[in-house]
Every structure is written in structure tokens, then in C-alpha cells.
């Protein structure tokens, strides 16, 4: 494709810098990008070092390489080679990459200061809302960390509130791939671009940011609005963008400019050399990479190919046309084959659990109950008793799902976050598959097997808020995906062993996820609904099950708590958890409180974490999967093959 003049200028500068590092003469005009230094007179007879290439196959073509234009998963994999860091998330924790360290209260990189506020100022209220301070607004005053000390603002009140201040310092002597110094101004420029781009993924944080400024050439300072206590504050750093190179473009122009969307300038291990639409992207080693003195990157060229079909991708791996199959290729349905190929020594197979989790959400409080009147057309309160929901959990053979559908590669979760999360303990109720425990609970509640036939639905006899004679028969909704069909059929069969009638409904995604009030999920018109919820951050989202997150007319039927679950103790614990910081003792305690209440009340039953699956040539080194990394190519500069595997 045609390149704009800015990209041509970049390559002239880049190649010139490369040659100047390899030869005492700076007068030569190159015609292509050399990948290895030219031989000197003293080494004229030396054999040139062969160019070492690696081909990574992606499941789709990147939609853009411009960070502020919502890059898709394939693009994020490519971007890992262009930008290094600034932070990596691994094993549910953050590690500095191009930053000097992860900011923390303990090391004084982060602090909480008291600032005066007055009527008309923008603050974060006690419910976490961005709001203009006026009389009647409830807020946390300075020094207050619990709901017991929340106050209501009155006009002319002398009020101080807490403000978070976080300093980020990146490594010195960092350079862009064209040789220009990377400075704090580049990160501030990225912040300005994020605002101008109205970037959806960071809109929440941008609204709660008071300022983001350069403190010195290698440091920036983020300040939150008064009242905003961000328990992910250590990530509030904007990935630098090259002000010296892009500033001639407006934020709107950058969306379509090749210099941002296809050939972005970075400081990472590689630079984009070529992009052939619908075919592939070629990256070459960046000679100015700040870790070059460590011998990194180990490979000279990275080729990305686009292969959507998993069978085609596996065949390409076996034929040597792909060296690594990125998890953006949907390989989770080919696990058995990949395991066989690994046993035969033909490939390496990789898998790990993801943060995203499939759950069975329970229709505790349908929207038709919101008026407080249960009419003849309304569904009875079949699932309002927590013991009924606990019985469902005992009657679900989730382990059979993991063993068969997921090939034993996952663990059955006990709460709304994966079992591997460091906040998880065993101090809450566990529900292993147990038909006896499940049927005993149902009998205790009043769901009786009157015909002594477990294959038929039980009948209500003195069940609280349920008319006598009502059958325990539930509609189970999910999408048409093959995996969900397999899972729901296994779970429906195990529920029926407890005398729970199940009617499976497989809906097209547009019908399943339709907006409220007419949509079944967000209109809260279902008994059981199976789907996934997940997050990219390490902090649990307890608010998924808070009263404030129930979809209803007041919030435009938007919210994650489609079960309609409402529990005052849970809301309080979640509010306290969200307001506390990871550095503080109450952080862990508050989240533990939400886990305990969730496990007792079960607004949803966690089924299994999703898998991240990859495969590679047998002798690939350096590649590994992690549950919390944004991209599986987080350490692409360390990838190698050959003798390294021995």
C-alpha cells in the first residue's frame, strides 16, 4: 500500500541511524533496511550471520495498531513487539517493564493528601459517582475510610476530601526507534490524545482524573478528583506516544494515518517493516532497543500471518508455515488433537485459565416483581430462597464439564473470581457435586418428590412464597455456541437427577443479549442464564452483584446484576472493598466479606474459567501463558528456538 510522507521520513531517519551505528560513514543512502551490520574490512571473509525469523499466526488481522482506536486482540499481540510495557500483569500482580517500579503507598510513589473542596467543585461522592458538589451530596471527608463516617455536604461547610497523587518514573535514556529521546511529555501527549479520542476503555478513569502532568523529563504525576480512591492506581500511566513525530496530526487524523494505525513508532524490540492487507505483517529488529546490550531481541524478524480457521492453522504449524499459534486463533475446541500432537513430539501445547468466567446466573428477582405485587401472570418466587440456589449448586456436575468439555485443564471455581486469585481462601461455602446434599436441601425447603420419580420435577409443598403444587421446572437460556450446548446439556442432566425440571433454550446472540426491558437477560425475564463475565484487571468486580448494578428503568436497563440480587450486607462490603486500596489492611478483609456473602447467597453459580490455548513448534523457547497478561506475547523479545530448548 502507499505510504504517507511521514512514514517515508521515519524510515529515512531510522535507516540512517542504523547505518551510522554500523559504519563510520554517515553519507550512504540505503535502499533497504539492513537486518545485520555490514562486515568490516577486518572481517571480509567472515560468513554473514543468518537472519533468524519466527512466524506467529494470528486468528484475525489487526483492525489498527493505534492504541487509542480500540485495537482488537490480534493487534494487541503485534503491539507487544512495538511497545515494551510500561507495566506487565502476570500471576495477578504487576511488574515494571519500562517503568522504574510499580508505584505504591509504601514507597511514597503514591500518596493521599487532603484538599479543600467547595460548592460547585467536581468530586466523587460516597457512591462512587462523578458529581458536582452541592448541598445534600454524601461524601467521604478527608481521613474517612468507612461508611460510618460519611457526611452530607451542607452549603458553606468547610470540607476537605482525600485526593490521590501517583508518580510514575520510567527508565532513563529510553529512545524511540528513530533515535529521539522518550520523555514524560510523550506520556502527557498520550493522555491528551486519549481525551480527544474519547477512548471508551479509559473513559471512566479520564472522567475521574484531575490532572496528568510531567514532573520532570522522566516522570509524570497523576492526580485523581477529590474522593476518588482508585484501587488500580498503579496502572494510571498512559503509554507514551511520539509527540515529536505525530504532533502535526490532529487526534482525528491519527485514526486513519498510516504513521499511527499501521506503522506506529515505538521503543520496543521490533518495528513494523511491511503490512500486506489480508496476508501478514513483517517486523524487524529495532537496533535502538533499550535492552539490546542484553542480546535482545533474540530474533531478527517476526512475521505475523492471519489464519482464522483453527484446522488450517494447525496444519500450517505442522508444515512449518507457522512457528507459533497465537491464542487469538480459537484452539479451545482442538485441545484433544493438540495434546496428541504434543505427546507425539510434533508440537508444544500451552493452556492456562483466563480471568473470564462462565457462570449460571439465577433469576432471583424478575423485573415483573419490582412493583412489589406478584400477580397471576408473574412467575412465582421459585429461586428467592438462598437454600434453593445452594441446592442447585450441589446438583450441578461442574466437574464433569471441566473433565469432558475442558479436558481437565481448568478448576471448578468457588466464587466470582478464579480459584488461583491470591485473594481467594477456603473460608467460604464450597459446593462440590453431591446429589444427596442437593436433594436433602430441596426436601428441607419443601420441594417434594411426591411421585417418587426423580426424573420428574419436584412439587412445592409449603415452600415460602411459592403456591403449593408448583412444579420446580426452570427455563435454562444460553447461546447457540457448540461449547455452551455441550455444557448446558451436561448440567441439565445433573439437575434432573435432583428432580429439577430443565427446559433448554439456545438463542442467537442478538436475542440472548438484547437490551432491556424487552431482552430476556437485561430485562430480567429468565430462570437460569449461562454466559461469561470477565475483566482485564487484577481487582475483583464485586459490583457485578451490587444493588446499584441491577438493570432497571432508572438506569436505562444497564447493569451487570441481571439476577436482581440485592443484599445490604453485600453492598456495604463491596462499597468498602472498592474504596480500599491494595496497600491497606482492609482491602483483603473487605473482599473476603464479599466472597463469604456471595458463596452463601449465590446470585450466580460459577461454572468454569475460560481457557487460553496456544501451540508452537517443539523447540520454541521463552513463550508461556499466564492468566492475567494482556497479551501472550508479553516477552516476545525473549523468544528463541533451536538449541535453547535443550
LOVONU-908813 format. One line per 2 residues: for each residue x, y, z of C-alpha. Coordinates in pm, whole numbers, padded with zeros to 5 digits, always signed. Example, Ala and Ser with C-alpha at 12.3 -4.5 7.8 and 13.67 -1.06 7.14 Angstrom:
+01230/-00450/+00780 ~ +01367/-00106/+00714
This chain:
+00000/+00000/+00000 ~ +00110/+00363/-00045
+00289/+00517/+00248 ~ +00233/+00874/+00357
+00523/+01116/+00366 ~ +00558/+01093/+00743
+00633/+00721/+00726 ~ +00884/+00771/+00446
+01056/+01036/+00656 ~ +01063/+00798/+00953
+01234/+00524/+00754 ~ +01494/+00765/+00615
+01578/+00873/+00970 ~ +01560/+00518/+01108
+01781/+00357/+00844 ~ +02028/+00642/+00866
+02062/+00592/+01239 ~ +02104/+00217/+01192
+02385/+00260/+00939 ~ +02559/+00524/+01146
+02580/+00270/+01427 ~ +02740/+00017/+01193
+02980/+00227/+00986 ~ +03199/+00535/+01039
+03045/+00694/+00730 ~ +02704/+00863/+00754
+02687/+00967/+00389 ~ +02542/+00646/+00244
+02181/+00643/+00126 ~ +02033/+00298/+00192
+01781/+00134/-00034 ~ +01652/-00121/+00219
+01659/-00185/+00590 ~ +01967/-00394/+00682
+01899/-00653/+00948 ~ +02259/-00722/+01046
+02568/-00497/+01050 ~ +02771/-00483/+00732
+03106/-00671/+00753 ~ +03415/-00461/+00824
+03744/-00480/+00635 ~ +03893/-00697/+00910
+03614/-00947/+00872 ~ +03574/-00951/+00496
+03595/-01327/+00476 ~ +03360/-01392/+00770
+03039/-01580/+00695 ~ +02740/-01345/+00737
+02522/-01429/+01031 ~ +02197/-01583/+00903
+01878/-01390/+00958 ~ +01664/-01568/+01217
+01289/-01536/+01166 ~ +00981/-01651/+01355
+00630/-01672/+01213 ~ +00341/-01614/+01452
-00004/-01693/+01321 ~ -00295/-01481/+01444
-00665/-01562/+01434 ~ -00753/-01241/+01250
-00596/-00931/+01105 ~ -00535/-00637/+01339
-00802/-00371/+01296 ~ -00548/-00099/+01381
-00217/-00055/+01559 ~ -00322/+00279/+01704
-00362/+00229/+02079 ~ -00637/+00492/+02110
-00862/+00330/+01846 ~ -00965/+00014/+02036
-00721/-00240/+01886 ~ -00850/-00598/+01869
-00672/-00898/+02032 ~ -00456/-00965/+01726
-00346/-00603/+01723 ~ -00260/-00618/+02093
-00029/-00912/+02020 ~ +00152/-00714/+01749
+00173/-00405/+01970 ~ +00365/-00604/+02233
+00657/-00612/+01990 ~ +00639/-00237/+01916
+00590/-00103/+02269 ~ +00750/-00273/+02568
+00538/-00243/+02881 ~ +00517/+00000/+03051
+00367/-00248/+03301 ~ +00302/-00619/+03265
+00038/-00802/+03463 ~ +00145/-01155/+03549
+00025/-01401/+03809 ~ -00233/-01149/+03938
+00032/-00886/+04007 ~ +00203/-00602/+03822
+00567/-00593/+03716 ~ +00752/-00285/+03585
+00892/-00310/+03234 ~ +00987/+00033/+03105
+00890/+00192/+03437 ~ +01142/+00203/+03721
+00898/+00035/+03959 ~ +00530/-00016/+04032
+00406/+00283/+04234 ~ +00288/+00213/+04588
+00196/+00393/+04906 ~ +00475/+00211/+05088
+00747/+00350/+04857 ~ +00600/+00702/+04852
+00532/+00687/+04477 ~ +00166/+00721/+04573
+00012/+00935/+04843 ~ -00322/+01056/+04972
-00346/+01425/+05057 ~ -00624/+01638/+05199
-00755/+01913/+04974 ~ -01025/+02174/+05038
-01341/+02148/+04828 ~ -01632/+02386/+04795
-01971/+02405/+04633 ~ -01956/+02357/+04257
-01636/+02152/+04257 ~ -01634/+01818/+04077
-01589/+01534/+04326 ~ -01658/+01163/+04364
-01946/+01105/+04604 ~ -01985/+00823/+04858
-02149/+00601/+04592 ~ -01857/+00647/+04353
-02038/+00882/+04116 ~ -01879/+01179/+03941
-02087/+01472/+04061 ~ -02087/+01846/+04119
-02071/+01921/+04491 ~ -02397/+02075/+04611
-02593/+02062/+04932 ~ -02722/+01714/+05013
-02440/+01518/+04845 ~ -02297/+01237/+05059
-01914/+01220/+05057 ~ -01619/+01071/+05240
-01442/+01356/+05423 ~ -01061/+01354/+05443
-00931/+01066/+05653 ~ -01258/+00872/+05638
-01232/+00516/+05504 ~ -01553/+00351/+05628
-01920/+00413/+05564 ~ -01970/+00506/+05930
-01803/+00847/+05880 ~ -01971/+00952/+05554
-02116/+01304/+05580 ~ -02381/+01501/+05393
-02250/+01824/+05248 ~ -02412/+02149/+05357
-02373/+02485/+05193 ~ -02077/+02691/+05318
-01936/+02386/+05502 ~ -01557/+02382/+05544
-01482/+02048/+05385 ~ -01165/+01866/+05294
-01154/+01544/+05097 ~ -00883/+01292/+05012
-00706/+01321/+04678 ~ -00479/+01052/+04533
-00145/+01152/+04382 ~ +00065/+00894/+04198
+00411/+00942/+04046 ~ +00539/+00727/+03759
+00909/+00726/+03663 ~ +01031/+00539/+03358
+01377/+00416/+03281 ~ +01630/+00678/+03177
+01787/+00705/+02832 ~ +01485/+00550/+02659
+01469/+00627/+02288 ~ +01210/+00598/+02017
+01306/+00372/+01727 ~ +01402/+00681/+01522
+01654/+00784/+01790 ~ +01456/+01068/+01952
+01452/+01065/+02334 ~ +01138/+00932/+02501
+01024/+01183/+02764 ~ +00744/+01245/+03011
+00591/+01485/+02759 ~ +00521/+01186/+02533
+00308/+01027/+02805 ~ +00123/+01355/+02866
+00067/+01375/+02489 ~ -00084/+01025/+02500
-00315/+01138/+02780 ~ -00428/+01433/+02568
-00489/+01200/+02273 ~ -00698/+00970/+02493
-00918/+01264/+02592 ~ -00951/+01388/+02233
-01023/+01035/+02107 ~ -01296/+00980/+02369
-01143/+00639/+02423 ~ -01413/+00409/+02559
-01180/+00181/+02754 ~ -01038/+00465/+02964
-01341/+00697/+02978 ~ -01416/+00608/+03341
-01062/+00693/+03453 ~ -01038/+01005/+03237
-01353/+01144/+03398 ~ -01202/+01092/+03743
-00863/+01242/+03661 ~ -00797/+01595/+03783
-00460/+01630/+03611 ~ -00183/+01436/+03440
+00140/+01633/+03411 ~ +00513/+01593/+03356
+00707/+01621/+03684 ~ +01050/+01600/+03518
+01184/+01462/+03187 ~ +01138/+01101/+03305
+00838/+01127/+03540 ~ +00467/+01208/+03527
+00219/+01274/+03808 ~ -00144/+01161/+03805
-00397/+01328/+04035 ~ -00746/+01197/+04089
-01052/+01402/+04171 ~ -01127/+01455/+04542
-01298/+01146/+04682 ~ -01166/+00906/+04416
-00974/+00620/+04575 ~ -00864/+00402/+04284
-00755/+00053/+04387 ~ -00591/+00016/+04043
-00400/+00343/+04078 ~ -00068/+00179/+03987
-00193/+00139/+03627 ~ -00288/+00504/+03571
+00001/+00564/+03331 ~ -00061/+00645/+02966
+00162/+00458/+02722 ~ +00383/+00727/+02561
+00309/+00836/+02205 ~ +00574/+01012/+01986
+00488/+01380/+02014 ~ +00785/+01480/+01801
+00654/+01267/+01515 ~ +00274/+01277/+01543
+00204/+01629/+01664 ~ +00144/+01755/+01308
-00169/+01538/+01301 ~ -00492/+01602/+01488
-00633/+01326/+01707 ~ -00897/+01258/+01440
-00639/+01240/+01162 ~ -00432/+00987/+01358
-00717/+00736/+01342 ~ -00655/+00691/+00969
-00292/+00798/+00936 ~ -00052/+00516/+00848
+00204/+00650/+01096 ~ -00034/+00557/+01381
-00266/+00286/+01252 ~ -00022/+00072/+01051
+00337/+00181/+01114 ~ +00340/+00324/+01469
+00672/+00440/+01607 ~ +00763/+00264/+01932
+01056/+00190/+02160 ~ +01013/-00187/+02179
+01209/-00477/+02039 ~ +01074/-00452/+01684
+00948/-00203/+01425 ~ +00691/-00260/+01151
+00858/-00310/+00813 ~ +00567/-00419/+00594
+00192/-00478/+00615 ~ +00023/-00668/+00333
-00355/-00650/+00390 ~ -00530/-00984/+00448
-00193/-01161/+00439 ~ +00061/-01059/+00700
+00280/-00810/+00886 ~ +00659/-00818/+00895
+00854/-00672/+01188 ~ +01232/-00625/+01203
+01465/-00588/+01498 ~ +01494/-00241/+01647
+01871/-00170/+01679 ~ +01796/+00107/+01932
+01602/-00122/+02167 ~ +01693/-00027/+02524
+01772/-00391/+02615 ~ +01997/-00451/+02314
+02303/-00482/+02539 ~ +02136/-00792/+02689
+02134/-00955/+02346 ~ +01764/-00883/+02297
+01562/-00935/+02095 ~ +01699/-01277/+02017
+01537/-01300/+01674 ~ +01587/-01069/+01375
+01244/-01083/+01213 ~ +00890/-01155/+01334
+00633/-01241/+01069 ~ +00264/-01232/+01155
+00022/-01430/+00938 ~ -00358/-01422/+00959
-00533/-01761/+00974 ~ -00890/-01765/+01105
-00960/-02138/+01076 ~ -00811/-02347/+01358
-00768/-02659/+01144 ~ -00583/-02464/+00876
-00365/-02309/+01146 ~ -00274/-02646/+01298
-00186/-02781/+00954 ~ +00032/-02475/+00894
+00208/-02535/+01225 ~ +00282/-02896/+01133
+00406/-02788/+00788 ~ +00641/-02527/+00936
+00449/-02233/+00792 ~ +00366/-02118/+01146
+00605/-02139/+01440 ~ +00352/-02024/+01700
-00028/-02025/+01703 ~ -00143/-01722/+01898
-00443/-01767/+02133 ~ -00643/-01532/+01907
-00691/-01848/+01697 ~ -00986/-02039/+01858
-00800/-02354/+01957 ~ -01006/-02447/+02263
-01213/-02690/+02053 ~ -00899/-02870/+01933
-00741/-02943/+02270 ~ -00755/-03322/+02237
-00580/-03312/+01899 ~ -00316/-03069/+02024
-00244/-03287/+02326 ~ -00198/-03590/+02098
+00039/-03396/+01875 ~ +00240/-03289/+02178
+00263/-03649/+02301 ~ +00399/-03742/+01958
+00666/-03472/+01991 ~ +00535/-03271/+01696
+00436/-02954/+01882 ~ +00433/-02782/+02220
+00088/-02730/+02372 ~ +00007/-02449/+02617
-00301/-02368/+02822 ~ -00395/-02155/+03120
-00712/-02034/+03286 ~ -00830/-01683/+03198
-00989/-01419/+03418 ~ -01315/-01452/+03224
-01553/-01697/+03384 ~ -01864/-01880/+03261
-02143/-01866/+03518 ~ -02502/-01978/+03555
-02692/-01665/+03657 ~ -03007/-01719/+03861
-03323/-01514/+03810 ~ -03377/-01428/+04175
-03582/-01115/+04128 ~ -03750/-01083/+03785
-03833/-00729/+03674 ~ -04203/-00810/+03699
-04155/-00828/+04079 ~ -04022/-00472/+04104
-04366/-00329/+04169 ~ -04393/-00544/+04482
-04701/-00722/+04352 ~ -04691/-01086/+04242
-04990/-01122/+04010 ~ -05123/-01432/+03843
-04913/-01366/+03533 ~ -04590/-01326/+03729
-04354/-01613/+03784 ~ -04362/-01735/+04148
-04053/-01673/+04362 ~ -03904/-02008/+04269
-03545/-01904/+04332 ~ -03569/-01637/+04602
-03461/-01872/+04885 ~ -03077/-01895/+04907
-03113/-02262/+05007 ~ -03280/-02337/+04675
-02986/-02178/+04495 ~ -02745/-02375/+04714
-02931/-02694/+04620 ~ -02886/-02605/+04252
-02511/-02572/+04311 ~ -02492/-02916/+04473
-02689/-03065/+04185 ~ -02468/-02922/+03909
-02194/-03161/+03800 ~ -01947/-02886/+03714
-01651/-03123/+03747 ~ -01793/-03337/+03465
-01798/-03024/+03248 ~ -01434/-02947/+03327
-01325/-03307/+03273 ~ -01505/-03358/+02942
-01554/-03023/+02769 ~ -01236/-02858/+02906
-01023/-03176/+02909 ~ -00941/-03136/+03278
-00740/-02819/+03214 ~ -00940/-02593/+03448
-01052/-02595/+03809 ~ -01411/-02561/+03926
-01435/-02210/+04079 ~ -01583/-02150/+04422
-01659/-01780/+04384 ~ -01692/-01497/+04134
-01315/-01491/+04076 ~ -01081/-01778/+03976
-00950/-02006/+04250 ~ -00593/-01906/+04164
-00653/-01542/+04256 ~ -00440/-01450/+04562
-00744/-01307/+04743 ~ -00922/-01644/+04741
-00921/-01855/+05059 ~ -01116/-02161/+05168
-01310/-01963/+05429 ~ -01642/-01978/+05249
-01901/-02236/+05144 ~ -01796/-02486/+04878
-02039/-02678/+04660 ~ -01897/-02996/+04515
-02135/-03214/+04316 ~ -02343/-03402/+04575
-02687/-03533/+04479 ~ -02768/-03637/+04836
-02686/-03293/+04975 ~ -02885/-03128/+04698
-03195/-03344/+04736 ~ -03188/-03315/+05116
-03185/-02936/+05088 ~ -03474/-02940/+04843
-03675/-03162/+05075 ~ -03600/-02931/+05368
-03722/-02628/+05173 ~ -04044/-02805/+05076
-03972/-02921/+04723 ~ -04104/-03277/+04740
-04070/-03574/+04509 ~ -04435/-03671/+04553
-04437/-03939/+04280 ~ -04104/-04094/+04390
-03972/-04043/+04038 ~ -03652/-03830/+04032
-03687/-03789/+03655 ~ -03997/-03572/+03700
-03992/-03221/+03854 ~ -04044/-03183/+04227
-04354/-03011/+04360 ~ -04387/-02727/+04610
-04536/-02820/+04947 ~ -04519/-02533/+05199
-04235/-02361/+05012 ~ -04212/-01997/+05124
-04374/-01757/+04873 ~ -04446/-02039/+04625
-04802/-02169/+04570 ~ -04850/-02530/+04673
-04841/-02764/+04373 ~ -04599/-02550/+04171
-04355/-02765/+03975 ~ -03981/-02698/+04010
-03930/-02655/+03636 ~ -03683/-02396/+03508
-03608/-02242/+03170 ~ -03232/-02255/+03104
-03113/-01997/+02849 ~ -02780/-01977/+02669
-02639/-01912/+02323 ~ -02601/-02146/+02028
-02223/-02199/+02061 ~ -02109/-02560/+02050
-01932/-02541/+02385 ~ -02236/-02394/+02561
-02459/-02661/+02411 ~ -02228/-02931/+02546
-02203/-02769/+02889 ~ -02573/-02696/+02931
-02673/-03048/+02832 ~ -02440/-03197/+03094
-02566/-02959/+03363 ~ -02933/-03004/+03271
-02888/-03379/+03304 ~ -02736/-03350/+03652
-03008/-03107/+03769 ~ -03272/-03352/+03654
-03117/-03618/+03876 ~ -03221/-03398/+04170
-03577/-03367/+04041 ~ -03531/-03024/+03889
-03703/-02989/+03553 ~ -03498/-02808/+03288
-03608/-02666/+02954 ~ -03304/-02575/+02744
-03327/-02278/+02508 ~ -03042/-02196/+02267
-03074/-01839/+02143 ~ -02891/-01637/+01880
-02653/-01386/+02047 ~ -02852/-01084/+01931
-03163/-01225/+02100 ~ -02982/-01354/+02409
-02803/-01025/+02481 ~ -03085/-00794/+02370
-03127/-00476/+02575 ~ -03395/-00436/+02838
-03676/-00406/+02907 ~ -03768/-00649/+02628
-03445/-00851/+02631 ~ -03457/-01168/+02839
-03127/-01108/+03021 ~ -03118/-00733/+03075
-03496/-00720/+03107 ~ -03456/-00979/+03389
-03701/-01228/+03244 ~ -03535/-01565/+03295
-03487/-01853/+03540 ~ -03133/-01963/+03454
-02894/-01799/+03206 ~ -02544/-01920/+03118
-02288/-01673/+02986 ~ -01942/-01530/+03061
-01825/-01228/+03255 ~ -01467/-01115/+03282
-01221/-00837/+03342 ~ -00870/-00749/+03231
-00771/-00608/+03569 ~ -00646/-00789/+03878
-00902/-00629/+04111 ~ -01226/-00831/+04156
-01551/-00673/+04039 ~ -01777/-00722/+04338
-02006/-00452/+04194 ~ -02131/-00703/+03935
-02368/-00822/+04208 ~ -02445/-00495/+04386
-02793/-00347/+04409 ~ -02678/-00043/+04212
-02593/-00270/+03916 ~ -02943/-00418/+03874
-03078/-00327/+03527 ~ -03398/-00125/+03569
-03584/+00169/+03413 ~ -03394/+00422/+03628
-03055/+00327/+03478 ~ -03181/+00259/+03126
-03172/-00118/+03183 ~ -02794/-00114/+03202
-02609/-00313/+03466 ~ -02434/-00645/+03522
-02653/-00770/+03808 ~ -02915/-00933/+03587
-03016/-01173/+03867 ~ -03174/-00884/+04056
-02982/-00989/+04366 ~ -02996/-00729/+04645
-02828/-00773/+04982 ~ -02749/-00482/+05213
-02453/-00655/+05380 ~ -02304/-00744/+05041
-02346/-00387/+04914 ~ -02173/-00249/+05221
-01883/-00494/+05194 ~ -01845/-00425/+04822
-01851/-00048/+04873 ~ -01582/-00081/+05139
-01375/-00313/+04920 ~ -01395/-00081/+04620
-01299/+00219/+04835 ~ -00998/+00048/+04995
-00654/+00024/+04836 ~ -00435/-00286/+04787
-00175/-00135/+05022 ~ -00426/-00112/+05308
-00511/-00391/+05557 ~ -00887/-00353/+05500
-00854/-00429/+05128 ~ -00825/-00805/+05168
-01071/-00818/+05458 ~ -01341/-00631/+05267
-01314/-00852/+04960 ~ -01321/-01162/+05179
-01653/-01038/+05318 ~ -01798/-01020/+04967
-01677/-01374/+04891 ~ -01844/-01516/+05203
-02178/-01349/+05131 ~ -02165/-01443/+04762
-02099/-01808/+04846 ~ -02396/-01815/+05084
-02639/-01622/+04864 ~ -02527/-01742/+04517
-02674/-01484/+04280 ~ -02486/-01683/+04015
-02312/-02018/+04021 ~ -01958/-02007/+03876
-01910/-02289/+03627 ~ -01557/-02271/+03487
-01288/-02022/+03385 ~ -01223/-01983/+03017
-00906/-02131/+02871 ~ -00632/-01951/+02683
-00478/-02204/+02444 ~ -00171/-02186/+02219
+00062/-02421/+02031 ~ +00412/-02391/+01887
+00693/-02574/+01716 ~ +00858/-02823/+01955
+01181/-02624/+02005 ~ +01034/-02279/+02078
+01176/-02116/+02392 ~ +01062/-01824/+02604
+00689/-01846/+02534 ~ +00449/-01904/+02824
+00086/-01834/+02905 ~ -00043/-01651/+03209
-00398/-01587/+03327 ~ -00360/-01212/+03366
-00133/-01091/+03087 ~ -00293/-00855/+02835
-00110/-01032/+02553 ~ +00053/-01378/+02539
+00347/-01213/+02358 ~ +00438/-01003/+02662
+00805/-01116/+02642 ~ +00842/-01152/+02266
+01195/-01012/+02284 ~ +01300/-01334/+02463
+01152/-01578/+02210 ~ +01404/-01815/+02052
+01420/-02162/+01902 ~ +01668/-02440/+01837
+01936/-02532/+02090 ~ +01774/-02313/+02355
+01517/-02591/+02407 ~ +01782/-02843/+02507
